Amino acid sequence: MAIFFWNVRGLNSRSRQRIVRSWIALNNLLVGYFLETHVAEDNASSVLAATLPGWRMDSYYCCSELGRIWIVWDLSVSVLVFSRTDQLMVCSIKIPDIAQSFAVTFVYGRNTEAERRSFWDDITRLSASSPLCNSPWLLVGDFNQIASVTEHYSLMPSNISLRGLEDLQACMRDSDLVDLPCRGVLYTWSNHQQDNPILRKLDRAIVNGCWLATFPTASAIFDPPSDSDHAACMKEIAVGSFMFSLGELLKEAKKACRDLNRRGFSNIQQRTKESLSSLEDIQAQLMSNPSDFLFRAEHVARKNWNFFAAALESFYKQKSRIKWLKEGDLELLTSYLEEADLIMSKHSTPRSSRSFKISRDHSTPRSSRRNHHFTSPLDHEVECPHLHHLTITRSNHSTPWSSVFTFIARPLLDFTTLP
């Protein structure tokens, strides 16, 4: 299960609604919030119905004309808003798959340091004087502030306010809050300016100690921003024991690998043929009318062809290996056991008295002969006095090797005395 937040920078256009709807459906999200929807209060219901049909919403229109924060959730989720200010909303969320409810504070910090000071004070006050400190507590959103100089990137020199860094760090320290482990993109905001590009980590997820104890495998994932200037973020909350959570994560990894294989290597035979054809076309032009552009194009085409040729060879090797596992190994194993049985029969009872003689009649399917070979010895009692003597000796002389008997001699004895 995952919750999300996204500073979408407008939700009125149909194209933006389709992007948001497909992203939420793809990741099976149930509850989250949007920032900067730019939707008027009169149009909020229709925009929500077009974007997320059947979902519910609690908005921020009491403090902002265009509803700075939209909290949205599926009907299967219970959301209760406790308090709200102009920069945060405190909620309790109950999800069917999770036994324990948890608190989430959706935040949207103001643009200036002076305006954000009351924001830091509110967070510190909530952590000290409310029940939040004794329950799982997650704070997510656009803090409009970086926590260190490494969370800022620009080609040209930029002024970074150290006071803002210290305010955020002091708030997290005084409130006993830490960053939730995350993966995905590092910088969550871009100014989209070609001449002076700036990247910053303004969006983050922070939690208290009770959250880490309750959901130890939870993490935040920051996806690329698509057509917004802020990255979309979702929080994964694994449910169950550690091994169950690990199994769920492995399933997700397997699904991601399958999707990657489907996108990158689907119809590999045809793509290999097309890459070779493209290489030959470029080579024909190069050999007739050489130029720097064609030399570079030939190098790229050759590299592309080598990549797909290696992938196709690996594909064929895997197919041949699967075929060998299905047919070759069984053929070899059956032949080996047949020869071993013939050799052993020369040193034991006459072959005429052994009912599990291997038939060489090729009219009988090999699978039937193989099954007969494995099951027929179990129909006859085999005497093994040496193992019986070993049992008596072991009972009179217990040694450190007794455990070896348990794992080796005892199964052999049990096998040879089967009725």
C-alpha positions in Angstrom: 0.0 0.0 0.0 1.2 3.5 -0.7 0.1 7.1 0.0 1.3 10.0 -2.2 1.7 13.8 -2.6 2.3 15.9 -5.6 2.7 19.6 -6.3 0.9 19.4 -9.6 0.9 23.1 -10.5 -2.6 23.1 -11.9 -5.2 20.4 -12.3 -7.7 22.1 -14.6 -6.4 20.8 -18.0 -7.6 17.4 -19.3 -4.0 16.3 -20.1 -2.9 16.9 -16.5 -5.9 15.0 -15.2 -5.0 12.0 -17.4 -1.4 12.0 -16.3 -2.4 12.1 -12.6 -5.1 9.5 -13.0 -2.8 7.0 -14.8 0.0 7.5 -12.3 -2.3 6.8 -9.3 -3.8 3.8 -11.0 -0.4 2.4 -12.0 0.9 2.6 -8.4 -2.4 1.4 -6.7 -2.5 4.5 -4.5 -5.4 5.0 -2.1 -4.8 8.3 -0.3 -2.8 11.4 -0.7 -2.9 15.1 -1.5 -2.2 17.7 -4.2 -0.7 21.1 -3.9 -1.3 24.1 -6.1 -4.3 22.7 -8.0 -5.3 26.2 -9.2 -8.9 25.0 -9.1 -11.7 27.3 -8.0 -13.9 26.1 -5.2 -17.0 26.0 -7.5 -15.2 23.7 -9.9 -13.5 21.4 -7.3 -16.2 18.7 -7.4 -16.2 18.4 -11.2 -12.4 18.4 -11.5 -12.2 15.7 -8.8 -14.8 13.6 -10.5 -12.9 13.9 -13.8 -9.5 13.1 -12.3 -10.4 10.5 -9.6 -14.0 9.2 -10.0 -15.6 8.0 -6.8 -12.9 9.6 -4.5 -13.5 12.0 -1.7 -11.8 15.3 -0.9 -11.1 17.7 1.9 -9.8 21.1 0.7 -8.0 24.1 1.9 -10.3 26.8 0.6 -10.9 28.2 4.1 -7.4 29.5 4.1 -6.7 29.9 0.3 -8.9 31.0 -2.6 -7.5 28.4 -4.9 -7.2 25.6 -2.3 -3.5 25.2 -1.7 -4.0 21.7 -0.4 -6.3 19.0 -1.6 -6.5 15.8 0.5 -8.1 13.0 -1.6 -8.8 9.4 -0.7 -10.5 6.3 -2.0 -13.8 5.2 -0.4 -12.1 2.3 1.3 -10.0 4.7 3.4 -11.0 6.7 6.4 -9.6 10.2 6.8 -10.2 12.5 9.8 -8.8 16.0 9.7 -7.9 17.2 13.2 -6.5 20.7 12.6 -5.3 23.0 9.9 -3.3 26.2 9.5 -2.2 28.1 6.4 0.8 25.8 6.0 -0.2 22.3 7.3 -3.1 19.9 7.8 -3.1 17.2 10.5 -5.0 14.0 9.7 -5.6 10.6 11.0 -5.7 7.9 8.3 -7.1 4.3 8.6 -6.5 1.9 5.8 -8.2 -1.5 5.6 -4.9 -3.5 5.1 -3.3 -1.9 8.1 -4.5 -2.7 11.6 -3.2 0.5 13.2 -4.2 4.0 12.2 -1.5 6.6 11.8 -1.2 10.4 11.7 -0.1 12.3 8.6 0.6 16.0 8.5 0.4 17.4 4.9 2.6 20.5 4.7 3.2 23.3 2.3 5.7 25.8 3.6 5.5 29.5 2.6 8.1 31.0 0.2 9.9 33.3 2.7 11.9 32.5 5.8 9.9 34.9 7.9 6.6 33.2 7.0 8.0 29.7 7.6 9.1 30.5 11.2 5.5 30.0 12.4 5.5 26.8 10.4 8.5 25.4 12.2 7.0 26.5 15.5 3.7 24.6 14.7 5.6 21.4 14.0 7.6 21.6 17.2 4.4 22.3 19.2 2.6 19.4 17.7 5.4 17.0 18.5 5.6 18.1 22.1 2.0 18.7 23.3 -0.1 16.4 21.2 -0.7 12.6 21.1 1.3 12.5 17.9 4.6 11.8 19.7 3.2 8.5 20.9 1.8 7.3 17.6 3.2 6.7 14.1 3.5 10.2 12.6 4.4 11.1 9.0 5.0 14.6 7.7 5.1 15.0 3.9 4.9 17.7 1.4 6.7 20.8 0.0 8.7 22.4 2.8 10.1 25.0 0.4 13.4 24.6 2.2 16.5 22.5 1.7 18.1 20.8 4.7 21.8 21.0 3.4 23.8 22.6 0.7 24.0 19.2 -1.1 20.3 19.5 -1.8 20.9 22.4 -4.2 22.4 22.4 -7.7 22.9 25.2 -10.1 25.4 26.1 -12.9 25.8 29.6 -11.8 26.6 30.8 -8.2 23.4 31.0 -6.0 22.8 32.5 -2.6 21.7 29.9 -0.1 20.3 31.1 3.2 22.1 29.4 6.0 19.4 30.6 8.4 16.8 28.6 6.5 18.9 25.5 6.7 19.3 25.9 10.4 15.6 26.5 11.0 14.7 23.2 9.3 17.4 21.3 11.0 16.5 22.7 14.4 12.8 21.9 13.9 13.6 18.2 13.0 16.1 17.9 15.9 13.7 19.5 18.5 10.8 17.4 17.3 12.8 14.1 17.1 12.0 13.7 13.4 14.2 12.1 10.8 14.0 11.7 7.0 12.2 8.6 5.8 14.5 6.4 3.7 13.9 7.3 0.1 14.9 6.4 -3.4 14.3 7.8 -6.9 15.3 11.3 -7.9 17.4 13.3 -5.5 16.2 16.8 -6.5 12.5 17.3 -6.4 12.1 20.7 -7.9 13.4 22.4 -11.1 13.0 26.0 -12.2 12.8 24.8 -15.9 15.2 27.6 -17.0 17.6 26.7 -19.8 20.0 29.6 -19.2 20.2 29.2 -15.4 18.9 25.8 -14.4 18.4 25.3 -10.6 17.5 22.0 -8.9 16.6 21.6 -5.3 15.1 19.1 -2.9 12.2 21.0 -1.5 9.8 18.0 -1.1 10.5 15.5 1.6 9.0 12.9 4.0 10.0 12.9 7.7 8.8 10.6 10.5 9.1 10.1 14.2 10.6 7.1 16.1 7.2 5.5 16.6 6.7 5.4 12.8 10.0 3.7 12.3 9.2 1.1 14.9 5.8 0.4 13.5 6.7 0.4 9.8 10.4 -0.4 9.7 10.4 -1.2 5.9 8.5 2.0 4.8 10.2 4.2 2.3 9.6 7.2 0.1 9.8 7.0 -3.7 10.3 10.2 -5.8 9.3 9.9 -9.4 10.3 12.3 -12.2 8.0 15.4 -12.3 6.5 14.7 -15.7 4.9 18.0 -16.8 5.0 19.6 -13.4 8.0 21.4 -11.8 7.9 19.2 -8.6 8.6 15.4 -8.4 5.7 13.1 -7.5 6.2 11.2 -4.3 4.6 8.1 -2.8 5.2 6.3 0.5 5.3 2.5 0.6 4.0 1.0 3.8 4.6 -2.7 3.9 2.1 -4.8 6.0 2.9 -8.0 7.9 6.1 -9.6 9.3 9.5 -8.9 8.0 9.6 -12.0 5.7 6.2 -11.2 4.4 7.3 -7.6 3.6 10.5 -9.0 2.0 8.3 -11.3 -0.1 6.1 -8.4 -1.3 9.2 -6.3 -2.2 10.6 -9.2 -4.2 7.3 -9.5 -6.0 7.5 -5.9 -6.9 11.1 -6.2 -8.0 10.1 -9.2 -10.2 7.3 -7.2 -11.7 9.6 -4.3 -12.5 12.1 -6.7 -14.1 9.4 -8.1 -16.3 8.2 -4.7 -17.4 11.8 -3.7 -18.1 12.4 -6.8 -20.2 9.1 -6.3 -22.0 10.0 -2.7 -22.9 13.6 -3.3 -23.7 13.7 -6.7 -25.2 10.3 -7.6 -26.6 10.4 -9.1 -30.1 14.2 -9.3 -29.9 14.6 -11.2 -33.1 12.9 -8.5 -35.2 14.7 -5.7 -33.5 18.0 -7.4 -34.0 17.2 -7.8 -37.7 16.2 -4.1 -38.0 19.4 -3.0 -36.2 21.5 -5.0 -38.7 19.6 -3.6 -41.6 20.0 -0.1 -40.4 23.8 -0.6 -40.0 24.0 -2.0 -43.5 22.1 1.0 -44.9 24.4 3.5 -43.2 27.5 1.5 -44.3 26.3 1.6 -47.9 26.0 5.4 -47.8 29.4 5.7 -46.0 31.2 3.6 -48.6 29.7 5.6 -51.4 29.8 9.1 -50.0 31.8 9.3 -46.7 31.4 12.1 -44.3 31.9 12.8 -40.6 28.2 12.5 -39.9 28.0 9.1 -41.5 31.1 7.9 -39.6 29.5 8.8 -36.3 26.2 7.3 -37.4 27.9 4.1 -38.4 29.6 3.9 -35.0 26.3 4.3 -33.2 24.5 1.8 -35.5 27.3 -0.7 -34.9 27.1 -0.3 -31.2 23.3 -0.7 -31.4 23.6 -3.9 -33.5 26.2 -5.4 -31.1 23.9 -4.8 -28.2 20.9 -6.5 -29.8 23.1 -9.3 -31.2 24.4 -10.1 -27.7 20.9 -9.9 -26.3 19.6 -12.3 -28.9 22.5 -14.7 -28.3 21.7 -14.7 -24.6 18.0 -15.2 -25.4 18.8 -18.3 -27.5 21.2 -19.6 -24.8 18.4 -19.4 -22.2 16.0 -21.2 -24.5 18.5 -24.0 -25.2 19.2 -24.3 -21.5 15.5 -24.7 -20.7 15.2 -27.3 -23.4 18.3 -29.1 -22.0 16.8 -29.1 -18.5 13.6 -30.5 -19.8 15.1 -33.2 -22.0 18.9 -33.4 -21.9 19.4 -33.8 -18.2 16.6 -36.3 -17.8 18.0 -38.3 -20.7 21.4 -38.4 -19.2 20.1 -39.2 -15.7 18.0 -42.1 -17.0 20.8 -43.5 -19.1 23.2 -43.3 -16.1 20.8 -45.1 -13.8 20.1 -47.8 -16.4 23.8 -48.5 -16.8 24.4 -48.4 -13.0 21.5 -50.9 -12.5 23.0 -53.3 -15.0 26.4 -53.2 -13.3 25.0 -53.7 -9.9 22.9 -56.6 -11.0 26.0 -58.6 -12.0 27.2 -58.5 -8.4 24.0 -59.3 -6.6 21.0 -61.6 -7.3 20.5 -63.1 -10.7 19.0 -60.7 -13.2 16.1 -63.1 -13.8 14.9 -62.6 -10.2 15.1 -58.8 -10.4 11.7 -57.5 -11.3 13.0 -53.9 -11.8 15.1 -54.7 -14.8 15.3 -51.7 -17.2 13.4 -52.3 -20.4 15.1 -51.2 -23.6 11.9 -51.3 -25.5 11.8 -48.0 -27.3 8.1 -48.4 -28.2 7.4 -47.6 -24.5 7.7 -43.9 -23.8 10.9 -42.9 -22.0 8.9 -41.2 -19.3 7.1 -44.4 -18.5 10.3 -46.4 -18.4 11.8 -43.8 -16.2 8.9 -43.9 -13.7 9.1 -47.7 -13.7 12.8 -47.5 -12.9 12.4 -45.3 -9.9 9.3 -47.0 -8.4 9.9 -50.7 -9.0 12.7 -51.1 -6.4 10.4 -49.9 -3.7 8.1 -53.0 -4.2 10.7 -55.5 -2.9 12.2 -56.0 0.6 16.0 -55.8 0.7 17.9 -57.4 3.4 20.9 -55.5 4.8 22.4 -57.1 7.9 25.3 -54.7 8.1 23.0 -51.8 8.8 21.2 -53.8 11.5 24.5 -54.6 13.1 25.4 -50.9 12.9 22.2 -50.1 14.8 23.1 -52.5 17.7 26.7 -51.2 17.8 25.7 -47.6 17.9 23.3 -48.2 20.8 26.2 -49.7 22.9 28.9 -47.2 21.9 27.6 -43.7 21.7 30.2 -41.3 20.1 30.3 -37.8 18.7 29.6 -39.4 15.3 26.1 -40.4 16.4 24.7 -37.4 14.6 26.2 -38.8 11.4 24.2 -42.0 11.8 21.0 -40.0 12.3 21.5 -38.2 8.9 23.1 -41.1 6.9 22.6 -44.6 8.2 19.1 -44.2 9.6 17.5 -43.1 6.3 19.3 -46.0 4.5 18.1 -48.5 7.1 14.5 -47.2 6.8 14.7 -47.3 3.0 16.0 -50.9 2.9 13.4 -52.2 5.3 10.4 -50.9 3.4 7.7 -53.5 2.9 
